[in-house]
Amino acid sequence: MARIAGVNIPTNKRVVIALQYIHGIGPRVAQDIIDKVSIAPERRVSQLTDAEVIQIREVIDRDYQVEGDLRRETAMNIKRLMDLGCYRGLRHRRGLPVRGQRTHTNARTRKGPAKPIAGKKK
């Protein structure tokens, strides 16, 4: 089992698919990585040599921000918005949708399960 960026990637999948198990790497970035390392797209992780795994690891460390660093930066950006007290920060603080979605009927994912209101019957 190959370990890249602190993540055990599955061995029986193609390299492009397996790289997407790393937070911050999607289909396009995974394709860019295997192009830089010049690995055939149909190769499986189990078929990679140790040198190729090390090359992939070096490319990711050098060119991309993934896993812990990316999560930390995202959290810091949200914290900065909340500290500023801007509209987006207030929405994050209250746990409401941030990007202008309606909240009258939807937004259950952000607001959580519906809470019953006493005396509201029809």
Secondary structure as the mmCIF struct_conf table of DSSP 4:
data_model
#
loop_
_struct_conf.conf_type_id
_struct_conf.id
_struct_conf.beg_label_comp_id
_struct_conf.beg_label_asym_id
_struct_conf.beg_label_seq_id
_struct_conf.end_label_comp_id
_struct_conf.end_label_asym_id
_struct_conf.end_label_seq_id
STRN STRN1 ALA A 2 ILE A 4
TURN_TY1_P TURN_TY1_P1 ALA A 5 GLY A 6
STRN STRN2 VAL A 7 ILE A 9
BEND BEND1 THR A 11 LYS A 13
STRN STRN3 ARG A 14 ARG A 14
HELX_RH_AL_P HELX_RH_AL_P1 VAL A 15 LEU A 19
TURN_TY1_P TURN_TY1_P2 GLN A 20 TYR A 21
BEND BEND2 ILE A 22 ILE A 22
TURN_TY1_P TURN_TY1_P3 HIS A 23 GLY A 24
HELX_RH_AL_P HELX_RH_AL_P2 PRO A 27 VAL A 37
TURN_TY1_P TURN_TY1_P4 SER A 38 SER A 38
TURN_TY1_P TURN_TY1_P5 PRO A 41 GLU A 42
STRN STRN4 ARG A 44 ARG A 44
HELX_RH_3T_P HELX_RH_3T_P1 VAL A 45 GLN A 47
HELX_RH_AL_P HELX_RH_AL_P3 ASP A 50 ASP A 63
HELX_RH_AL_P HELX_RH_AL_P4 GLU A 67 LEU A 84
TURN_TY1_P TURN_TY1_P6 GLY A 85 GLY A 85
HELX_RH_AL_P HELX_RH_AL_P5 TYR A 87 ARG A 94
TURN_TY1_P TURN_TY1_P7 GLY A 95 GLY A 95
BEND BEND3 VAL A 98 GLY A 100
BEND BEND4 HIS A 104 THR A 105
HELX_RH_AL_P HELX_RH_AL_P6 ARG A 108 LYS A 111
BEND BEND5 PRO A 113 PRO A 113
HELX_LH_PP_P HELX_LH_PP_P1 ALA A 114 PRO A 116
TURN_TY1_P TURN_TY1_P8 ALA A 118 GLY A 119
#
